Amino acid sequence: MQNMNCRYAAGVALFRIKHILAAGTFLSGLHAAPSFAQGTAAGTQIDNKATATYDTGNGATTVDSNTVSLRVDELLNVTVASADTGNVQVTPGATNRVLRFTVTNSGNGSEAFRLSASGTVGGDDFNPTVTSIVLDTNNNGVYDSGVDTVYVAGSNDPVLAADGSIRVFVLATIPAGAANGDEGIVELTATANTGSGTPGTTFAGQGQGGGDAIVGATSATATDEGTYAVSQATVAITKSATVVDPFGGATLVPGSIITYRLSTTVSGSGSLANLRVSDIVPAGTTYEAGSITLDGAALTDATGDDTGSYTSGTRTVLVSLGTVAAGTTHEVTFDVEVD
């Protein structure tokens, strides 16, 4: 009898120890891995139960605890980031100039976001007039007028899945009086429709899946800015010619070679895009094949081989300089022979 009592006491002790360990493991798991820290989807049901195993002397017995069911609440977070690599170059009076932003739902549930934009944030040289906010309907990252959807607050607030993003365009007009080198800032703000505020603020029963919605570290609202920079770059082109006659002199007679030099200078600030230099071979002369150069480097006559070309039908020499920064000069040369 005494041995049976000892075995019984030992079994009870083992039961208590294992039960405490199992319960401790369960509670420790709850503290170590909060559902929202792991990005678990809002509304996910987490079920768990503990077990205890003990020995009565007649074999091992297992007892299950009750099941604890927890539902992951929705965490409200959002980020806004400019998608432009630098200032957007504009001219005074320009209309519908585009700034690009990326809005990302950094929470763990699907959420709609209200958007707003302001060109009167201060700390700049002029106030751009925001004309519209546009959603990137075809998801190509580029503003397509007539294709992308104009945003109307409360009507088509973008709904983003957890970790989902959307490109947003802000269009604005530049004041006619803006001066060369001036900068104007526009801010885009995105706010969770469910609510925003101090991190930890709870909106009971408003989370995805029927749980609560909890304001995260971003306060469920985010803002970033884009900048317009006024650039009044100007172009000046100067043409000159040198002549070499068949006798080594500089007289202009049949057979003389004329070398034309086109010097193009961009002044002011900023840059100019798609700058091209062209010249028509004058009547009474014939273009010398393969004679085009840009800054001393030879170019071909064929279209598409490089930045230079000669079109015989229109007798046109063309050199594409691309985007040219202010303070830059490029020289194009080509030869013709006097008929």
C-alpha positions in Angstrom: 0.0 0.0 0.0 2.8 2.4 0.9 4.5 1.7 -2.5 1.2 2.4 -4.3 0.8 5.7 -2.4 4.3 6.7 -3.4 3.6 5.9 -7.0 0.4 7.8 -6.8 2.1 10.9 -5.3 4.8 10.7 -7.9 2.3 10.5 -10.6 0.4 13.5 -9.3 3.6 15.5 -9.0 4.6 14.5 -12.6 1.1 15.6 -13.8 1.5 19.0 -12.0 5.0 19.6 -13.4 4.0 18.7 -17.0 0.9 20.7 -16.8 2.8 23.8 -15.6 5.4 23.3 -18.2 2.8 22.9 -21.0 0.8 25.9 -19.8 4.0 27.9 -19.4 5.0 27.1 -23.0 1.6 28.1 -24.2 1.7 31.4 -22.4 5.2 32.1 -23.4 4.3 31.5 -27.0 1.6 34.2 -26.7 4.0 36.7 -25.4 6.8 35.9 -27.8 4.9 36.1 -31.1 2.1 38.7 -31.1 0.1 38.1 -34.3 0.4 41.6 -35.6 4.2 41.5 -35.4 4.4 38.6 -37.8 2.2 40.1 -40.5 -0.5 37.5 -40.0 -3.6 38.4 -42.0 -6.3 40.3 -40.1 -9.2 38.0 -39.2 -7.0 34.9 -39.0 -8.2 32.5 -36.2 -5.4 31.2 -34.0 -6.4 28.1 -32.0 -4.3 26.4 -29.4 -4.6 23.9 -26.5 -2.2 22.3 -24.0 -1.8 18.7 -23.0 -0.7 17.0 -19.8 0.6 13.5 -19.7 0.9 11.5 -16.4 1.6 8.0 -15.3 -0.8 6.3 -12.8 1.2 3.2 -12.6 -1.1 1.5 -15.2 0.3 3.3 -18.2 0.6 6.9 -19.6 -2.6 9.0 -19.7 -3.0 12.2 -21.7 -5.4 15.0 -20.9 -6.2 17.9 -23.2 -6.9 21.4 -22.0 -9.7 23.6 -23.4 -9.0 25.2 -26.8 -8.2 28.9 -26.7 -9.3 30.7 -29.8 -7.9 34.2 -30.7 -8.6 36.3 -33.8 -5.9 38.5 -35.3 -7.0 42.2 -35.3 -6.3 44.5 -38.3 -3.3 46.8 -37.9 -3.8 50.1 -39.7 -0.5 51.3 -41.4 0.3 53.2 -44.6 3.3 54.7 -46.3 3.6 57.3 -49.0 6.8 57.8 -51.0 7.8 60.0 -53.9 8.5 58.0 -57.0 10.4 60.7 -58.8 14.2 60.5 -58.9 14.6 64.2 -58.3 13.0 67.5 -58.9 10.5 67.7 -61.8 11.7 70.4 -64.2 8.9 72.9 -65.2 8.6 76.2 -66.9 6.5 79.2 -65.7 2.8 78.8 -66.5 3.1 75.1 -67.3 -0.1 73.2 -66.7 -0.8 69.7 -65.4 2.8 68.9 -64.6 3.0 65.4 -63.0 4.5 64.3 -59.7 4.6 60.6 -59.0 4.0 58.9 -55.6 3.6 55.3 -54.3 1.0 54.6 -51.7 1.5 51.3 -49.8 -0.8 49.5 -47.4 1.8 48.4 -44.7 -0.9 46.9 -42.5 -2.1 43.3 -42.3 -5.6 43.7 -43.8 -7.4 45.1 -46.9 -8.0 48.8 -46.4 -9.3 51.8 -48.3 -7.3 55.0 -48.2 -8.4 58.6 -48.5 -6.0 60.8 -50.5 -5.4 64.6 -50.4 -2.8 66.8 -52.0 -1.6 70.4 -51.1 0.6 72.8 -52.8 0.7 75.3 -49.9 3.0 73.6 -47.5 5.5 76.4 -47.1 9.3 76.4 -47.2 9.5 76.8 -50.9 9.5 79.6 -53.5 6.0 79.3 -55.0 2.8 77.4 -54.5 1.9 75.0 -57.2 -1.9 74.8 -57.8 -3.0 71.2 -57.6 -5.5 70.5 -60.3 -6.1 66.7 -59.8 -5.0 63.5 -58.2 -5.0 60.5 -60.6 -4.8 56.8 -60.0 -2.6 54.6 -62.2 -5.4 52.5 -63.7 -3.3 50.4 -66.0 -0.5 49.9 -63.4 2.3 50.9 -65.8 3.8 53.6 -63.5 3.4 56.3 -66.2 0.7 59.0 -66.3 -1.6 58.3 -69.3 -4.1 61.1 -69.8 -7.5 59.8 -70.6 -6.6 56.3 -69.5 -5.8 56.7 -65.8 -8.6 57.5 -63.4 -9.1 60.9 -61.8 -9.5 60.5 -58.1 -12.6 61.8 -56.3 -12.4 61.6 -52.5 -15.0 59.3 -51.0 -16.0 58.0 -54.4 -13.0 55.9 -55.6 -10.7 55.7 -52.6 -8.1 53.0 -53.6 -8.6 49.7 -51.7 -5.3 48.0 -51.1 -4.6 44.5 -49.9 -2.1 44.0 -47.2 1.4 45.0 -48.6 -0.4 46.2 -51.8 0.7 49.5 -53.5 -0.7 51.9 -56.1 1.0 54.6 -58.1 -0.6 58.0 -57.6 -0.1 61.0 -59.8 -0.5 64.6 -58.6 -1.0 67.2 -61.4 -0.4 70.9 -60.8 -0.1 74.2 -62.6 3.0 76.4 -62.1 2.5 80.2 -61.5 3.4 82.3 -64.5 5.5 84.5 -62.3 7.8 81.7 -61.0 11.4 82.6 -61.7 14.3 80.6 -63.0 15.6 78.3 -60.2 12.5 78.6 -58.0 11.1 75.4 -56.3 7.5 74.5 -55.4 6.6 71.6 -53.1 3.4 69.5 -53.2 2.5 67.0 -50.5 0.4 63.9 -50.9 -1.3 62.4 -47.9 -3.0 59.0 -47.5 -5.1 58.1 -44.5 -6.9 54.8 -43.7 -10.6 55.2 -44.1 -11.3 53.1 -41.0 -9.5 55.7 -38.9 -6.2 57.1 -37.8 -4.7 58.6 -34.6 -2.3 57.8 -31.9 -0.7 54.3 -32.3 -2.7 51.8 -30.3 -6.1 53.6 -30.9 -8.8 50.9 -31.3 -11.8 50.9 -33.6 -13.9 48.1 -32.1 -15.3 45.6 -34.6 -14.1 47.6 -37.6 -11.2 45.3 -38.6 -11.1 42.9 -41.5 -12.8 39.6 -40.5 -14.9 41.2 -37.8 -12.1 41.9 -35.3 -10.9 45.3 -34.1 -8.9 47.7 -36.1 -5.8 49.0 -34.3 -3.8 52.1 -35.4 -0.2 51.1 -36.0 3.1 52.9 -35.8 2.4 55.1 -38.8 -0.7 56.5 -37.1 -2.6 55.2 -40.1 -1.7 58.3 -42.1 1.4 59.2 -44.1 2.7 62.1 -46.2 5.5 62.6 -48.6 6.4 65.5 -50.9 7.5 66.1 -54.5 9.2 69.2 -55.8 8.9 71.2 -59.0 11.9 73.2 -60.1 11.6 76.0 -62.6 14.1 75.6 -65.4 14.4 78.3 -68.1 17.1 76.7 -70.1 17.6 78.4 -73.5 19.3 77.3 -76.7 21.6 79.3 -79.0 22.9 77.8 -82.2 25.8 79.3 -84.2 26.7 78.2 -87.7 30.0 78.8 -89.4 31.8 77.4 -92.5 35.3 76.8 -93.8 36.3 76.3 -97.4 39.1 74.2 -99.0 39.3 74.5 -102.8 40.9 71.8 -105.1 44.1 73.8 -105.2 44.6 74.0 -101.4 43.3 77.5 -101.1 40.0 78.8 -99.7 38.3 79.9 -102.8 34.7 78.8 -103.5 34.7 77.1 -106.9 33.2 73.9 -108.2 34.9 71.0 -106.4 35.5 73.0 -103.2 34.7 71.4 -99.9 32.6 73.4 -97.4 32.7 72.2 -93.8 29.7 73.5 -91.8 30.0 73.8 -88.0 26.9 74.0 -85.9 27.7 75.0 -82.3 24.7 74.6 -79.9 24.8 76.0 -76.4 22.2 75.4 -73.6 22.2 78.2 -71.0 20.2 79.0 -67.9 19.4 76.2 -65.4 18.1 72.7 -65.6 18.1 70.8 -68.8 16.4 70.5 -72.2 15.0 67.2 -73.4 15.0 65.8 -76.9 17.3 68.5 -78.3 18.0 68.0 -82.0 20.1 69.9 -84.5 19.3 69.8 -88.2 20.5 71.5 -91.4 19.4 71.2 -95.0 22.2 70.8 -97.5 22.1 73.9 -99.7 21.3 73.9 -103.4 24.3 73.8 -105.6 26.2 71.5 -103.3 26.3 67.7 -102.7 26.5 66.1 -99.3 29.8 64.3 -98.6 28.8 60.8 -97.4 30.0 59.8 -93.9 31.1 63.3 -93.0 28.8 64.0 -89.9 30.6 64.4 -86.6 29.4 65.2 -83.1 32.0 66.8 -80.7 34.7 65.3 -83.0 33.3 61.8 -83.1 32.2 60.4 -86.4 28.5 59.4 -86.9 27.0 57.3 -89.6 24.5 58.5 -92.2 22.0 55.7 -91.6 19.0 56.3 -89.3 19.0 54.3 -86.1 22.7 53.4 -86.1 23.6 56.3 -83.8 22.5 59.8 -83.1 23.3 61.2 -86.6 21.6 60.7 -90.0 21.4 62.1 -93.5 18.2 61.8 -95.5 18.8 62.2 -99.2 15.1 62.8 -100.1 15.0 65.9 -98.0 18.7 66.6 -98.1 18.7 66.9 -94.3 21.5 66.3 -91.8 20.1 65.5 -88.3 21.8 64.9 -85.0 19.9 64.1 -81.8 21.6 65.4 -78.7 19.0 64.0 -76.3 18.7 65.6 -72.9 21.3 68.4 -72.5 22.1 70.2 -69.3 22.4 73.9 -69.1 26.0 75.1 -69.4 26.7 72.6 -72.1 27.9 73.1 -75.7 27.9 70.6 -78.5 29.4 70.9 -82.0 28.1 69.2 -85.1 30.0 69.3 -88.4 29.4 67.9 -91.9 30.9 68.5 -95.4 29.4 69.3 -98.8 31.0 69.7 -102.2 30.3 72.6 -104.5 28.7 71.3 -107.7 
